[in-house]
C-alpha cells in the first residue's frame, strides 16, 4: 500500500526533545515500513525515516532560529500534499483540521487522527462543516465533546517494544515527565512527593506561555535534593530517568487525550499514579500498572503502596497493549476500510 503520513511541523520526526505527536508519527511510519508498505513522510527536513522523506520545510519550527510564521510553513506543507495526493492509496493526516478543505475538495482517500483535546470553543462549528470527513481518536474519552464526527475507530498509541527497556530495581525517587503547565500538575507532584517522603525529579519542557507559572509555583521549590529540575530530556536520557523511578506521578487536571508518558513509564516497568481524567482509565489498570487517585492524599497513600505492584507485570501489560506493531496493524485495518468505500463516500 502507498501511504502518505502528514506530520506537524512544530517538531522534527522524531523530535529532538519534547514532542508527542511527532514521536507517534515516527513510530507508526517506521512500523508500516517494516511491514512492507511504501510510506512517504511529509515533515520538516531535519526529520529521519526508513520510508521516503518529503521535506517540506527546512527545519522544525519550535527549535528553529530565527522564528518563522507557522502559517507560512503550513501553507507549503498543504501545497506539497495537494500536488501529490493522487500518488497515494491513503493519506493519513496528523494535522488536526487544517488539511480538511484541501483533501475533501480533491476527494482523496484520507483519514485524520486527532491528537488534541476536543472540548475547546467553536470546535462543534468546525466539525459541522466536515460531516463526512473520517476521523480516528486516540482514546475513547477524547471523542466525548464531538460524538457526531465520523469516527472510524480508536487507536491507542504504541511504541517500539525495544525503545525503552525495563528496570526492576528502582532507585527510590518519583518522576514527573511532560510539560510545566498547571493542567499537568507539576506543583501537585511536588506536594505529593514531599508528603510521601520521596525525592522528586522533574524532566519537563517549559512552554513560553508558562514561564511565570514556573517561576512562581515551581522554581522556589526546587532545591536540587528533594526536588530536582532536569529540564527537557531526549530519548537517551529518558530511558534511565524512567527506568530508575519508583513510580511516575501524573496528577493531571484536564481531559488528557492520551498521555504518551504513561506508556513510556510502563515500558520501563515504572507504575503510574494518575488522576483518572481523560484517557487515563483506558491506559492505567488500577492495582496492576499503577493506581488511579482522586486526591493528593490518595496519591500519597498510593506511593506508599506502589512497592507491592509487580514491575514485570507492568512491562508485560505495555508489551501486550501498547506496541507500535499493534498500533500499525490497527491503522492498517482502518486504511483497508477506507479503500473499501465507494469514492464518493470517502469525503464530500
Secondary structure by P-SEA (a helix, b strand, c coil): cbbbbbbbccccccccccccaaaaaaaaaaaaaaaccbbbbbcccccccccccccccccccccccccccaaaaaaaaaaaaaaccccccbbbbcccccaaaaaaaacccbbbbbcccccccaaaaaaaaccccccccccccccccccccccccccccccccccbbbbccccccccccccccccccaaaaaaaaaaacbbbbbbbbbccccaaaaacccccccccccbbbbccccaaaaaaaaaaccbbbbcccccccccaaaaaaaaacbbbbccccccccccccccccbbbbccaaaaaaaaaacccccaaaaaaaaaacccaaaaaaaaaaaaaaaaacccccccc
